[in-house]
Amino acid sequence: VVPSVAMRPLLMIPGPIEISPAVQAAFGGPPTSHVAPDFIERCGRSLERMRAVWAASSDSQPFILAGSGTIAMEMGACNVVGPGDRVLLVNTGFFSDRMATMLRRRGATVDEVTAPVGHAPSLDAVRQALEGGDYRALFATHVDTSTGVRADAEGLARLANERELISVFDGVCATGAERFEMEAWGADVYLTASQKAIGLPAGLALLVMSPRALRAREALAQPPPMALDVQEWTPIMRAYEERRPSYFSTPATNLVSALDVGLGEILETEHRGHEGIEARWSLHAAAADAMRAALSSLGLSLLPEANLAANTLSAVRYPKGVDASLVGAIKAAGVVVAGGLHPACKAEYFRVGHMGHSATQREHLLRTIEALGSALAGCIAGVDGDAAALAAGAVLDGRQ
Ligand SMILES: *Cc1c(COP(=O)(O)O)cnc(C)c1O
C-alpha cells in the first residue's frame, strides 16, 4: 500500500517530484511487451505529444530513451559535436560545468562565457564571444538547478540561429514548465529527464532534435557511442510513430506508459485563458510568483538576481543566524526540500522545487510555505507563516 501524500512528507525538491495519481497508476501497471499494439500506441502518441510540449516543428525528431538527464545531455552533445570541434558554452553553474566536461571528453575545444554565481552572462557577452571564434555549436543550461538561474534561452537560440550554429539547451529543470519555443526560436536540441517538470518518476531521457541537428550527426567523422547514436534510434522512433513494431534496445515500457499520461496532462492544462503548453508555462509562472510572495513575506531572499529567477524552483538564502539545519526542520514539519548544490556557496542556501504536478496543487504549495514558516519560527522570533500563506494564496487567486 502506498502511503497517501497526507501521511508522508511532501517531496518538494528540484526533482524527483510528486507525481499525479494518473501518472502513478500508469507507471504501476503490469509490464508490457515493447511490441504490444497498445504499447506501440502509447509510445507513438508520446512522441507526438513531445513535439507539442517542446513547441517543435513537425519535421523535428523526438527521442525517448531509458536513462537520466545526464544520459540525455551526453546524447545531445555527442551527436552534434566531434573531436576537434570548437564550441561555446554559456556557463550558469553546476550542470553547465558537467556539460563542459562531457564536451571536453568528446575531444571538443570548449570556450566558456561565465558570470558570478546567481547571474547569467549577458547576450552581449555571448555575442562578442561568438565573434571571436569559429564555433560549431552553442551550449546552454535553460534553468541551472544549482542556482535557480534561468538563461535567456530565446535570445541565445536566436543568436546561434542567425550564425547557423547548432544550439543545444539542457532543459532538465525547465522543459514543460518554462517557455521554450523550439521551432520559433530555431533551437536545435532541447533535452530533459522524466523526473523534473515532465512529472514522472526518474528513468527516461527525453530529447528533440531539429533536422539541422540530425544533419550534424551525419557529418561527424567519428560516430558517437552506439547506444546514444541518433542514427540507431531514429528508425526506431519513426517506427513507433508510424505504429509499427521495432527493436534496437528495450524501452522502459512502464515509464513510457506513464509518459503518455504525463504529457497528456501537460497538454490538457488550462490556466488564465491559456490552453496546452502555454497554459503550463503560465501556471508555473503563477506558482513561482506565489512562492516568491511567500518567501518575501517571510523575510527571505533569493540567490539569483530577481529577473533571472526560474519558475521551476527557488534557491533561497538562509537568513542571518540560520544554517543548513533548517532543511531538517522543514522535513520534520512535513516537507522535503533540498540543500544548496553550487560548490562555491552550497552552505548558504537551500532549494525548493515547485514544478510539475505540485505546481498544479495549491495544497502542495501552501503546505510547503507552512512547513517553511513553522521551521523558521523555531529559529527567528516574529515569523508569521500564516501571513506568508495568505500572500501566496492571493497570487494564486490572481488577486495580486
Ligand atoms: C537534474 C539535472 C540534470 C541531471 O539529471 P540526472 O537525471 O540527475 O542525470 C542535468 N541538468 C539539469 C539542469 C538538471 O536540473
The ligand as an SDF file (V2000), in Angstrom:
LIG
                    3D

 15 15  0  0  0  0  0  0  0  0999 V2000
   18.7270   17.2980  -12.7370 C   0  0  0  0  0  0  0  0  0  0  0  0
   19.5190   17.9570  -13.8150 C   0  0  0  0  0  0  0  0  0  0  0  0
   20.4600   17.2590  -14.5890 C   0  0  0  0  0  0  0  0  0  0  0  0
   20.8500   15.8440  -14.3080 C   0  0  0  0  0  0  0  0  0  0  0  0
   19.8220   14.9440  -14.4160 O   0  0  0  0  0  0  0  0  0  0  0  0
   20.0360   13.4640  -13.8280 P   0  0  0  0  0  0  0  0  0  0  0  0
   18.7450   12.7970  -14.1330 O   0  0  0  0  0  0  0  0  0  0  0  0
   20.3180   13.6030  -12.3760 O   0  0  0  0  0  0  0  0  0  0  0  0
   21.2010   12.8580  -14.5520 O   0  0  0  0  0  0  0  0  0  0  0  0
   21.0850   17.9230  -15.6160 C   0  0  0  0  0  0  0  0  0  0  0  0
   20.8430   19.2130  -15.8710 N   0  0  0  0  0  0  0  0  0  0  0  0
   19.9740   19.9230  -15.1490 C   0  0  0  0  0  0  0  0  0  0  0  0
   19.7400   21.3500  -15.4850 C   0  0  0  0  0  0  0  0  0  0  0  0
   19.2890   19.3110  -14.0970 C   0  0  0  0  0  0  0  0  0  0  0  0
   18.4130   20.0250  -13.3820 O   0  0  0  0  0  0  0  0  0  0  0  0
  1  2  1  0
  2  3  1  0
  2 14  2  0
  3  4  1  0
  3 10  2  0
  4  5  1  0
  5  6  1  0
  6  7  2  0
  6  8  1  0
  6  9  1  0
 10 11  1  0
 11 12  2  0
 12 13  1  0
 12 14  1  0
 14 15  1  0
M  END
$$$$
